[in-house]
Amino acid sequence: MLNSNPTVAVIDLGTNTFHLLIGRLGLNQIEESFQLQIPVKIGQSGINKGIIAPDAWERAMEALVIFEEKIKEFSVTNIQATGTSAIRNARNGQEFLLEIKERFGFNIKKIEGNLEAELIYKGVAYSFPFPQEPIWVMDIGGGSVEFILGKGEEIIWKKSFEIGAARLIDAFAISEPITHVQLQNLEDFFETNLQEVWQKQAIYQAKIFAGSAGSFDTLREVLEKDLNERLEEITGHAHLVSLGQVEKFTDFILSSTVEERQEMKGLPNFRIDMIVAASTLMSYVLKRLGSTQIIASHYALKEGILANIKGS
């Protein structure tokens, strides 16, 4: 049977990174033609002030020039583009989207946190077979963090929290390396602000946890390339990680300086600053949930947007 689903260019304007995925939905899999991510850091200097700063604005436009060229190169006419936390919360966000429309013709949809969470769940569900028992899916973005509790294809509960890594490093003064007091302040913040997650876990007792791309890609890459750990592959798009390996990764990151992180083989330059806050959150959540099976998925929002498109 021929695949009737269209080839689509998915643009995800994230707070830290802009993503482009060109592909289509195949039979129970995503058929990827091209993928590119550009570290724009659109939230830098303005995320907790509710603005897109001029330098971030300019970096965004430069990235979209490259995206436009690639979309033309692949002759794709179906473009699905979304803006998430930094854009939906910026006072000048609408002006920003209007300039994108005028310059590139891209219609960027500002998606609310609940829809972002739903699409992340759909994307991660294409990376490995989801169990018919409760599972947590988590995405650590620059602006927001999504938690989704599901069972198979069903979403039981979902919520987006505006506590992403860019917001955390903007709000908390973090030393190089982080101090014990700073670490405790972050963990106290997580405990207080994620009460709804802990309450749902008390009811459903989910033991399986899947982390969505981004920081979880970095977890996998640092474990393999810098800490010489072997991870079990579930599929080509998901790997098993033990809690011990997460702790080894977190200790490695938290004891490092920015200069030491610059030398890490598995850590992209654009995550050097944010990985300290992200790894702290990751570690605290996994221990607090008591997760016994941890999966690092390569898929995230952009795959969820593609998975949400049905062929005519």
C-alpha positions in Angstrom: 0.0 0.0 0.0 1.4 3.4 -1.0 2.0 6.1 1.6 -0.6 8.8 0.9 0.6 11.0 3.7 2.2 14.3 2.5 5.8 15.4 3.0 5.7 18.2 5.5 8.2 20.8 6.8 7.7 21.1 10.5 9.2 24.2 12.1 9.4 24.3 15.9 10.4 27.7 17.3 11.6 26.7 20.7 12.9 28.9 23.5 16.5 27.6 23.2 16.5 26.0 19.7 14.7 26.3 16.4 14.0 23.0 14.8 13.3 22.0 11.2 12.0 18.5 10.3 11.1 17.5 6.8 9.4 14.2 6.5 6.1 12.4 6.6 4.1 9.9 8.6 4.7 6.3 7.5 3.2 3.1 8.6 3.7 3.3 12.4 6.9 5.3 11.9 8.1 8.7 10.9 10.0 8.8 7.6 12.5 11.6 8.0 14.1 13.3 4.9 16.0 16.1 6.6 16.4 17.6 10.1 18.2 20.7 11.4 18.4 22.5 14.7 19.8 25.9 15.2 20.6 27.3 18.7 18.7 30.7 18.6 18.2 31.2 22.4 15.2 33.4 21.8 14.6 33.7 25.5 18.0 35.1 26.3 18.0 38.4 28.1 14.2 38.7 28.0 12.4 35.5 28.9 11.5 36.4 32.5 10.7 40.0 31.4 8.2 38.8 28.8 10.0 40.1 25.7 12.0 38.9 22.8 15.2 40.9 23.0 16.6 42.6 19.8 19.7 40.3 19.5 17.5 37.2 20.0 15.1 38.6 17.4 17.9 38.9 14.9 19.3 35.4 15.5 15.8 34.1 14.9 15.5 35.8 11.5 18.9 34.5 10.5 17.9 30.9 11.4 14.7 31.2 9.4 16.6 32.3 6.3 18.4 28.9 6.5 15.1 27.1 7.1 13.5 28.8 4.1 16.4 27.7 1.8 16.1 24.1 3.0 12.4 24.0 2.5 12.8 25.3 -1.1 15.6 22.8 -1.7 13.2 19.9 -0.8 10.3 21.5 -2.7 8.0 21.3 0.3 4.8 23.3 0.2 3.1 22.0 3.3 4.6 23.9 6.2 3.5 23.4 9.8 5.1 25.9 12.2 4.6 26.5 15.9 5.9 28.8 18.6 6.1 27.8 22.2 6.8 29.2 25.6 9.0 32.3 24.9 6.9 33.4 22.0 3.5 32.8 23.6 4.5 34.7 26.7 6.3 37.6 25.0 4.6 41.0 24.9 6.1 41.6 21.4 5.5 38.0 20.3 2.7 39.0 17.9 4.9 41.6 16.3 7.6 39.0 16.0 5.3 36.5 14.2 4.0 39.2 11.8 7.6 40.0 10.7 8.1 36.2 10.1 4.9 36.1 8.0 6.0 39.2 6.0 9.5 38.0 5.4 9.1 34.3 4.9 5.4 33.6 4.5 5.4 31.2 7.4 2.2 31.2 9.5 3.5 30.4 13.0 0.9 29.2 15.4 1.4 30.1 19.0 0.4 26.8 20.8 -0.7 26.7 24.4 1.1 24.5 26.9 -1.6 21.8 27.0 -1.5 21.3 23.3 2.3 21.3 23.3 2.2 18.6 26.0 -0.3 16.5 23.9 1.9 16.8 20.8 5.0 15.8 22.7 3.3 12.7 23.9 2.2 11.8 20.4 5.8 12.3 19.1 7.4 10.3 21.9 4.9 7.5 21.3 6.3 7.0 17.8 9.8 6.4 19.1 9.0 3.1 20.9 5.9 0.9 21.7 4.1 2.5 24.6 3.0 0.1 27.4 -0.6 -0.5 28.5 0.3 0.7 31.9 0.8 4.2 33.3 3.8 6.1 31.8 5.2 9.6 32.4 6.5 11.6 29.5 8.6 14.7 30.3 10.0 17.4 28.0 12.5 20.0 29.4 12.4 23.0 27.2 14.1 26.4 27.6 10.9 28.1 28.5 8.5 25.4 29.7 8.5 21.9 31.0 5.8 19.5 30.0 4.5 16.5 32.0 2.2 14.0 30.5 0.8 10.9 32.2 -0.6 8.4 29.8 -1.5 4.8 29.2 -1.0 3.5 25.7 -2.5 6.1 23.3 -4.6 7.6 26.1 -3.5 10.7 27.9 -4.7 10.7 31.5 -3.3 14.1 32.5 -1.1 16.7 31.1 0.3 20.1 32.1 2.9 22.6 30.9 4.9 24.4 33.6 6.7 27.7 32.8 9.9 26.5 34.6 12.1 25.7 31.6 15.9 25.8 31.8 16.3 29.3 30.4 13.9 30.6 33.0 15.7 28.8 35.8 19.2 30.1 34.9 17.7 33.6 34.5 16.0 33.4 37.9 18.6 31.5 40.0 22.2 32.7 40.3 24.1 29.5 39.6 27.9 29.4 40.2 30.5 27.5 38.3 30.3 24.8 39.6 26.9 25.0 41.3 27.0 25.2 45.1 25.1 22.9 47.6 22.9 25.9 48.6 22.0 26.7 45.0 21.2 23.1 44.3 19.0 22.9 47.4 17.2 26.1 46.4 16.5 24.6 42.9 15.2 21.3 44.4 13.0 23.2 46.9 11.6 25.1 44.0 10.8 21.9 42.1 9.2 20.3 45.1 6.9 23.3 45.6 6.0 24.0 41.9 5.4 20.5 40.8 2.9 19.5 43.5 0.3 18.4 40.8 2.8 15.9 39.4 3.6 14.4 42.8 -0.2 14.2 43.5 -0.9 12.4 40.2 2.0 10.0 40.9 0.6 9.2 44.3 -2.6 8.0 42.6 -1.2 6.2 39.5 2.2 5.0 40.7 3.7 5.0 37.2 7.1 3.3 37.1 7.9 3.9 33.5 9.3 7.3 32.4 10.2 8.6 29.0 12.2 11.8 28.5 11.7 13.7 25.3 14.8 14.6 23.1 16.6 17.8 24.1 18.2 17.3 27.5 17.6 13.6 27.3 19.5 13.5 24.0 22.3 15.2 25.8 22.0 12.6 28.7 22.5 9.8 26.2 25.3 11.5 24.3 27.3 12.4 27.4 26.9 9.0 28.9 28.1 7.3 25.8 30.8 9.7 24.6 32.2 11.1 27.9 31.4 8.5 30.5 31.9 5.4 28.4 28.5 4.0 29.3 26.6 1.5 27.1 22.9 2.1 26.7 20.5 -0.6 25.6 18.7 0.3 22.4 14.9 -0.3 22.4 14.4 1.0 18.9 16.5 3.3 16.6 14.8 6.2 18.3 14.8 5.3 22.1 17.3 3.9 24.6 17.0 2.6 28.1 18.9 4.5 30.8 19.3 3.3 34.5 18.8 5.7 37.4 22.4 5.0 38.3 23.5 6.3 34.9 21.3 9.4 35.3 23.0 10.1 38.7 26.4 9.5 37.1 25.6 12.0 34.4 24.1 14.6 36.9 27.2 14.4 39.2 29.5 14.8 36.2 27.6 17.9 35.0 27.1 19.5 38.4 30.7 19.2 39.4 31.9 20.8 36.2 32.8 24.4 35.2 31.7 26.0 32.0 35.2 25.5 30.6 35.1 21.8 31.4 31.6 21.4 29.8 33.0 23.1 26.6 35.3 20.1 26.3 32.6 17.4 26.7 32.2 15.4 23.5 28.5 14.7 24.0 27.4 18.2 25.0 26.5 20.6 22.2 27.7 24.2 22.8 24.2 25.6 22.9 23.4 23.4 25.9 26.5 24.3 28.0 24.7 26.9 30.1 21.3 25.3 30.5 22.3 21.7 31.1 23.1 22.4 34.8 19.5 23.5 35.6 18.1 20.8 33.2 20.1 17.9 34.7 19.2 19.1 38.3 15.5 19.0 37.3 15.8 15.7 35.5 17.5 14.0 38.5 15.1 15.4 41.1 12.0 14.4 39.1 13.2 10.8 38.4 14.1 10.2 42.1 10.9 11.9 43.3 8.7 9.7 41.0 10.6 6.6 41.9 10.9 5.6 38.2 12.3 2.1 37.6 12.3 2.1 33.8 13.8 5.2 32.2 13.7 5.8 28.4 15.5 8.5 26.5 13.5 9.2 23.4 14.9 11.0 20.4 11.4 12.3 19.5 9.7 15.4 20.8 7.2 18.1 19.7 8.2 18.3 16.0 7.6 14.6 15.5 4.3 15.0 17.4 3.2 17.7 14.9 4.1 15.4 12.0 2.3 12.4 13.7 -0.8 14.6 14.1 -1.1 15.2 10.3 -3.2 12.7 8.5 -3.1 12.1 4.8 -6.1 13.0 2.6 
